[in-house]
Amino acid sequence: PVTYYSSIFSAREGFTVTAQLFLDNYSGTIQLQGSTVVDSDWYDINEPITYVQETMSDYMNISGYHPYMRLKFVSTGGDTTQIYTR
């Protein structure tokens, strides 16, 4: 498996953020992570979500205050083609 991370994002307003993902034949896990500082001390927000050869659009709602957030990908195949946050 290959592990990689999304860009860092943060809540612009309020305490709920939505991450929308576009997957292309993706296999592996995706997990939300948060931190109180921009470049260290990452902690898991949710349990990893497992995908098996999925081509789809999916989303994750993140509730609570996490100053900085990112997505952790542990991939065994396929691609994540786009990620939007709002």
N, C-alpha and C positions, 0 to 999 in steps of 0.2 A: 504493500500500500504506500501511496504518496500522501504526505500531510502538507497542506498549505492553508493560508488564511486570507480572508477578504481584507479590504481596506478597513481602517478603523472608522467608525461612525458614532454619532452621539444623538441623544434626544434634543431636538430643537425647541420643542414646546411640550409641556406636560410630561407624563410618565409612561406613555405608550408609544412604541415604535413598531412599524411593520416592515419586515424585510421580505421582498418578493424575489424568488429565485427562478431562473429558467435553466432547466436541466436537459442535456442532450445525451441519452443513453448512459446516464450517470449511475454508477454503482459505488457504494461506500456509505459513510456516515457524514452528517452535518450537525454541528453543535454550536449553540450560541455561547459566547463568552463575554464577560464583563471585566472591567478594571476601574480602579479609582485614579490611576495614573496612566498616561498615554502609552508607555512602552514597557510595562512590566506588571507583575502581580495579577495575571489573568486567572479568573475563576470561572467555572462552568455555571451557566444560568439554567440550562435544561439538560435533560438526558439526550444523548445522541439519537438522531432520527436516521434509520437505515433505509437506503434506496437500493433497488436491484434493477439495473438496466432501465431506468425511468427516463422518458422523454416527456417533459411536462413543465408547467408553471406551478410553483408551490409558494406558500407564504408562511411566515412565522410572526406572531404577535409577541412583542416583548413588553411585559408590564413591570413596573417598578423602576426605581431610579438607579441607573448604572451610568456613571459619567462617560465612560468609553465602552464601546462594544465592537465585536468582530464575529465572524463566522469561521469556525474551524472545520476544514474538510479533510477526511481521511478517505482517499479515493482509490478504488481498484480498477476503475475504467470510466470512460466517458468524460463529459465536460460540463462545467457550469458556464453557460454562455453570457448571462447577464445577472446582475444583482442590483435591485433598487431598494432604497430605504425611504420611508416617509413617516 
